[in-house]
């Protein structure tokens, strides 16, 4: 019976490791890049490194200051530094 315990532990780890989608991810195909000028709070949170607070700051910035003209413009958002930008960059694109 001890052979089933590790399997149960692996199953539990896989379930815990699965990202929470919040119900919105099913609408986005895997690999589709998000535009920070149009993405919703929920969509932004699907990006590793962006939680609810940072998503809200991105939206507040674009509504207050204006559209992001480049991915580097996200550095002006409080909480986004070089390391965070490097982590989220592969998931973003600025659409014209």
VEXVEX-522798 format. One record per residue (C-alpha): residue number from 1; residue in three letters; chain; x, y, z. Coordinates in steps of 0.02 Angstrom, whole numbers, plus 50000, padded with zeros to 5 digits. Layout:
REM residues N
seq:type:mol:east:north:up
NUM:ALA:A:X:Y:Z
...
***
This chain:
REM residues 96
seq:type:mol:east:north:up
1:UNK:A:50000:50000:50000
2:UNK:A:50147:50117:50020
3:UNK:A:50163:50120:49830
4:UNK:A:49999:50218:49816
5:UNK:A:50053:50352:49939
6:UNK:A:50185:50429:49825
7:UNK:A:50063:50425:49680
8:UNK:A:49934:50516:49785
9:UNK:A:50066:50644:49834
10:UNK:A:50112:50672:49651
11:UNK:A:49928:50694:49605
12:UNK:A:49907:50821:49746
13:UNK:A:50062:50916:49690
14:UNK:A:50002:50922:49510
15:UNK:A:49834:50992:49564
16:UNK:A:49915:51122:49676
17:UNK:A:50037:51172:49541
18:UNK:A:49902:51203:49412
19:UNK:A:49876:51389:49385
20:UNK:A:49710:51463:49431
21:UNK:A:49628:51526:49274
22:UNK:A:49490:51630:49352
23:UNK:A:49376:51568:49214
24:UNK:A:49444:51688:49082
25:UNK:A:49591:51592:49012
26:UNK:A:49488:51470:48911
27:UNK:A:49450:51614:48793
28:UNK:A:49634:51647:48756
29:UNK:A:49725:51520:48648
30:UNK:A:49889:51461:48721
31:UNK:A:50031:51564:48652
32:UNK:A:49928:51717:48608
33:UNK:A:50012:51877:48663
34:UNK:A:49918:52008:48762
35:UNK:A:49917:52194:48726
36:UNK:A:49937:52289:48890
37:UNK:A:49835:52431:48813
38:UNK:A:49679:52323:48794
39:UNK:A:49699:52174:48911
40:UNK:A:49576:52157:49054
41:UNK:A:49629:52138:49235
42:UNK:A:49591:51952:49225
43:UNK:A:49690:51930:49065
44:UNK:A:49841:52020:49136
45:UNK:A:49837:51906:49288
46:UNK:A:49861:51754:49175
47:UNK:A:50040:51814:49146
48:UNK:A:50166:51740:49268
49:UNK:A:50228:51882:49378
50:UNK:A:50070:51988:49367
51:UNK:A:49948:51975:49511
52:UNK:A:49791:52076:49549
53:UNK:A:49885:52228:49617
54:UNK:A:50005:52243:49471
55:UNK:A:49866:52213:49345
56:UNK:A:49766:52354:49424
57:UNK:A:49919:52469:49417
58:UNK:A:49945:52433:49232
59:UNK:A:49764:52475:49194
60:UNK:A:49768:52630:49304
61:UNK:A:49927:52690:49218
62:UNK:A:49857:52669:49042
63:UNK:A:49694:52756:49091
64:UNK:A:49784:52901:49177
65:UNK:A:49940:52927:49071
66:UNK:A:49889:52850:48906
67:UNK:A:49930:52700:48799
68:UNK:A:50093:52608:48811
69:UNK:A:50193:52641:48652
70:UNK:A:50321:52505:48688
71:UNK:A:50342:52361:48810
72:UNK:A:50480:52464:48895
73:UNK:A:50348:52595:48943
74:UNK:A:50287:52469:49072
75:UNK:A:50442:52513:49175
76:UNK:A:50349:52672:49225
77:UNK:A:50218:52567:49316
78:UNK:A:50254:52553:49502
79:UNK:A:50310:52375:49539
80:UNK:A:50382:52338:49368
81:UNK:A:50570:52342:49361
82:UNK:A:50694:52266:49240
83:UNK:A:50676:52090:49313
84:UNK:A:50486:52091:49310
85:UNK:A:50486:52163:49135
86:UNK:A:50604:52026:49076
87:UNK:A:50486:51896:49150
88:UNK:A:50325:51965:49075
89:UNK:A:50393:52026:48907
90:UNK:A:50370:51858:48817
91:UNK:A:50182:51866:48851
92:UNK:A:50153:52044:48789
93:UNK:A:50146:52139:48626
94:UNK:A:50095:52315:48580
95:UNK:A:49969:52312:48438
96:UNK:A:49954:52467:48331
***
